Amino acid sequence: MKKILWKPKNLNKTNMMQFINLINSSYEENISTYEELHKWSINNTEYFWAQIWQYCEIIHSKKYSEVVDNVNKMPGAQWFKGSRLNFSENLLRYRDNKPAILFKGENGSKKVLTYNELFEEVEKLAYSLRQIGIKKGDRIVGFLPNIPETVIAMLATSAIGAVWSSCSPDFGIKGVLDRFLQIKPAAIFSADGYQYNGKHYDSLKKLTSIISKLKSVKKVIIVNYMNTGDYINIRDGVSYDDFISVNPSPLYFEQLPFNHPLYIMYSSGTTGLPKSIVHSAGGTLIQHLKELVLHCNIRRDDCVFYYTTCGWMMWNWLVSCLSIGSKIVLYDGSPSYPNENNLWTISEELGFTIFGTSAKYIDFCRMLDLKPSEFSNLSELRMILSTGSTLVEENYDYVYNNVKNDIHLGSISGGTDIISCFALSNPILPVQRGELQCIGLGMDVHSYDDSGKSVLDKKGELVCKSAFPSMPINFWNDIDGVKYQSAYFSKYPGIWNHGDFIRINNKGSVKIYGRSDATLNPGGVRIGTAEIYRVVESMTDIEDSIVIGQDWNGDQRIILFIKMKPEIILNSDKKKKIRDHIKNSCTPRHVPEKIIQVKGIPYTINGKKVELSVKNIIDGKNIENINAIHNPHTLKYFKDLEELKY
């Protein structure tokens, strides 16, 4: 029986319950539970999404003629045909003196923009972009830290119907070019540099190399963030302050079809050139509003923070909170500088009501035994959101014991592929230890066993059996759709296969066991890597780990790599202790055949372990895109290991 850690109060005041009441009154239903609402949303797709459009008050110049042409057509379902809208107009619906953006930089810089000021800045920049010939469909890219100018540039881009794409400035030159060369941007925004963990980094040297290859770029707009002023030699370079118009014409929001391209996002690219995933303006907007308004119960008086770079989809998700009129917090820098209390201190300072972060950061705080409840006043904080990887049971305990005992902890999971979530939080359901609260409304998610049968309370592949608005429009330059089909529909034709290994219980909550392409399979038994990480990384001597399956003698054996805490050696006694702990906590099948100490564990730039890259090294294969890895030097620790030859 699962331990309940949090129960909702005042259910009738939540947006979710108000939405249920709307459905009941509009369609003469008698829905009383989330389970019933979710079932209704799947069985009544057109009515459901039409009600989301209405409830979230999507601004449009022309209404749709039909909600969806064929919900069973994947890919290719057409949503809200005939409608005309603008994404930026929806995010700039509020024009008053309430704060829209609170910015804080590690370097001490601060800034507050009201909704009026934000609109004025977007108006000036959109006018300037139009003046240099930028038009709808052009690609504009950002090589920027998480600063207000990044949000302004994105909103100005979408206001005129151009397409926004971005990379964090900590990407290497090749990593940036692997992405931007594919989409041929007409203009690029960059900062002169950024600060991380107390160190200053120059972006202009990288930018010079990037621009030399991006022949399509006709203007380089540089934000003087680190006050270097040293951009005079950049080809077609101009300072952001000089570029924006002081006397713009009134802002006109280009009215566009629902499926007009808004964002180009990228897969991690650890197994090849990153996929360039094109997301629609309407699909992104309606999906984000559903999640933010209903699943997270976000309202205008909320102050929403997510620790993210501009290269992670959680940045896009955070910025969509502007459509609700909430305050959003942008932070640029290390989460643990000048000390490990940093983000919790900022939470008190700025009055976060929602604190978004990664499961890795929560585990980092747990490993340091931080007790934010003892050094920060978190009285305003009502919700913590976690994503990026699996939030293990012990980290649920950590939050409720050391952060706040009456917090709504929402573990959420989806991905860049859908720019949203398949499973996430819910304000009318309890939080159970180790479980994601529910499957998202309108998402026909199932767990498929090896025979392609939908199962409950058993591990399987995460699939979605019917279309949803935030499916990618396509992949850039994938004219015949072959790459798109291969990515999501090759295993189950006509059914979205997401690549996560999950279990759905009979009450609708979800547990995720890691990527299914990294699933271990010793003796034909499928094991999620998260099951082993949960056990191993709870041990006090261990700092980090990564586990892979090595093909061996016609079967597969589990290999566990351990990074021990400083000055601790992995000896035979410690290996036995690890094996015993895994056996007792999981099953004998989970016990690794080999346990090997390494000096570091490789991660993607977005903080995910790269099991497949390690497996490829073990199997003697090349790593095609090292630039997608945050710490590529760690890969050498897994090469030509003598212990794996017997």
Buried (B, 14 or more C-beta within 10 A) or exposed (E): EBBEBBEBEEEEEBBBBEBBEEBBEEEEBEBEEBBBBBEBBBEBBEBBBBBBBEBBEBBBEEEBEEBBEEBEEBBEBBBBBEBBBBBBBBBBBBBEEBBBBBBBBBBEBEBBBBBBBBBBBBBBBBBBBBEBEBEEEBBBBBBBBBBBBBBBBBBBBBBBBBBBBBBBBBBBBBBBBBBBBBBBBBBBBBBBBBBBEEEEBBBBEBBBEBBEEBEBBBBBBBBBBBEBEBBEEBEEBBBBEEBBBEEBEEBBBBBBBBBBBBBBBBBBBBBEBBBBBBBBBBBBBBBBBBBBBBBBBBBEEBBBBBBBBBBBBBBBBBBBBBBBBBBBBBBBBBBBBEEEBBBBBBBBEBBBBBBBBBBBBBBBBBBEEBBBBEEBBBEBBBBBBBBBBBBBBBBBBBBBEBBBEEBBBBBBBBBBBBBBBBBBBBBBBBBBBBBBBBBBBBBBBBBBEEEEEBBEEBBBBBBBBBBBBBBBBBBBEBEEEEBBBEBBBEBBEEBBBBBBBBBBBEBBBBBBBBBBEBBBEBEEEBBBBBBBBBBBBBBEEBBBBBBBBBEBEEEBBBBBBBBBEEEBEBEEEBBEEBBEBBBEBBEEBBBBEBBBBBEBBBBBBBBBBBBBBBBBBBEEEEBBBBBBBBEBEBBEBBEEBEEBEE
